């Protein structure tokens, strides 16, 4: 005696629609990552030759209005050192990129540079090549 149903219903999910969605998300994230900018856009000084971008642990920006930002978060000038200590504590890589607008007085940049060197952090000054 055969008690099995003759017409079995198979329930399967459509994998082609799922793979299309995943592929579109992948394309979106690739395009979004190429547009990501580390630090606020400022008018950087120009240098001869090709500048090699460095991957920094932290980016400090000084705008033409002398506003200080750490990783695009506004901060008071007096609090920069304390905030950087909190961020870089326990990290092996202590690179700090300075995005300083070319109209910022040199004294502001040198004061920040001195704070970075005093704490043993490795400062880099962001520039753009004259070819851009």
C-alpha positions as CSV (number, residue, x, y, z in Angstrom):
1,X,0.0,0.0,0.0
2,X,1.5,3.3,-1.1
3,X,0.4,6.2,1.1
4,X,2.7,8.9,-0.3
5,X,1.2,11.8,-2.3
6,X,1.6,11.7,-6.0
7,X,2.0,15.5,-6.4
8,X,4.8,16.8,-4.2
9,X,5.0,20.5,-3.8
10,X,8.6,21.8,-3.6
11,X,9.2,25.1,-2.0
12,X,12.4,26.8,-3.1
13,X,13.6,30.3,-2.8
14,X,14.7,32.2,-5.9
15,X,18.4,32.6,-5.6
16,X,18.9,34.7,-8.7
17,X,17.0,37.7,-7.1
18,X,19.1,37.4,-4.0
19,X,22.3,37.3,-5.9
20,X,21.3,40.4,-7.9
21,X,20.6,42.3,-4.7
22,X,24.0,41.3,-3.2
23,X,25.7,42.3,-6.4
24,X,24.1,45.7,-6.5
25,X,25.0,46.3,-2.8
26,X,28.6,45.4,-3.6
27,X,28.7,47.9,-6.4
28,X,27.2,50.6,-4.2
29,X,29.7,50.1,-1.4
30,X,32.6,50.1,-3.8
31,X,31.5,53.3,-5.4
32,X,30.8,54.9,-2.0
33,X,34.2,53.9,-0.6
34,X,36.0,55.7,-3.5
35,X,34.1,58.9,-2.7
36,X,35.0,58.8,1.0
37,X,37.3,61.6,2.2
38,X,39.2,61.4,5.4
39,X,39.1,64.9,6.8
40,X,37.2,68.0,5.8
41,X,37.9,69.4,2.4
42,X,40.3,72.4,2.8
43,X,42.6,74.2,0.4
44,X,45.8,72.2,0.9
45,X,49.2,73.6,0.0
46,X,50.7,72.5,-3.2
47,X,54.0,70.6,-3.5
48,X,56.2,69.5,-6.4
49,X,56.1,65.9,-7.4
50,X,53.7,63.2,-6.4
51,X,52.5,63.0,-2.8
52,X,51.9,59.5,-1.4
53,X,48.7,59.4,0.6
54,X,49.1,57.8,4.0
55,X,46.6,55.8,5.9
56,X,46.3,57.6,9.2
57,X,45.0,56.6,12.5
58,X,43.6,60.1,13.1
59,X,43.0,63.1,10.9
60,X,43.2,66.6,12.4
61,X,41.8,69.5,10.3
62,X,42.3,73.2,10.7
63,X,39.8,75.3,8.6
64,X,40.4,78.8,7.4
65,X,38.2,80.0,10.2
66,X,40.7,78.3,12.7
67,X,38.2,75.7,13.6
68,X,39.8,72.4,14.7
69,X,38.3,69.0,13.8
70,X,39.4,65.5,14.7
71,X,38.0,63.0,12.2
72,X,35.4,65.6,11.1
73,X,34.2,66.2,14.7
74,X,34.6,69.8,15.8
75,X,36.7,70.3,18.9
76,X,38.2,73.3,20.9
77,X,41.8,74.0,20.2
78,X,42.6,73.5,23.9
79,X,41.1,70.0,23.9
80,X,42.9,68.6,20.9
81,X,45.8,67.0,22.8
82,X,43.5,65.3,25.4
83,X,41.2,64.0,22.7
84,X,44.1,62.6,20.7
85,X,45.5,60.9,23.8
86,X,42.2,59.2,24.3
87,X,42.0,58.1,20.7
88,X,45.6,56.9,20.3
89,X,45.9,55.3,23.7
90,X,47.0,51.7,23.3
91,X,47.4,51.8,19.5
92,X,50.6,50.7,17.9
93,X,50.1,52.9,14.8
94,X,50.2,56.6,15.9
95,X,50.0,58.4,12.6
96,X,48.2,61.7,12.5
97,X,47.5,63.5,9.3
98,X,47.2,67.3,9.4
99,X,44.7,68.8,6.9
100,X,45.6,72.4,7.2
101,X,44.1,75.1,4.9
102,X,46.8,77.1,3.2
103,X,45.4,80.3,4.6
104,X,45.9,79.2,8.2
105,X,48.8,81.1,10.0
106,X,52.0,79.0,10.2
107,X,52.1,79.4,13.9
108,X,48.9,77.4,14.4
109,X,50.3,74.5,12.4
110,X,53.6,74.6,14.2
111,X,51.9,74.6,17.6
112,X,49.9,71.6,16.7
113,X,52.9,69.9,15.2
114,X,54.8,70.4,18.4
115,X,52.0,68.9,20.5
116,X,52.1,65.8,18.2
117,X,55.9,65.4,18.4
118,X,55.9,66.0,22.2
119,X,53.5,63.0,22.7
120,X,55.5,60.7,20.3
121,X,52.9,60.7,17.6
122,X,53.9,60.7,13.9
123,X,52.6,63.8,12.1
124,X,52.1,64.0,8.4
125,X,51.0,67.2,6.6
126,X,48.6,66.6,3.8
127,X,49.4,68.4,0.5
128,X,48.2,68.2,-3.0
129,X,50.4,68.0,-6.1
130,X,50.6,71.0,-8.5
131,X,49.4,68.7,-11.3
132,X,45.9,68.5,-9.7
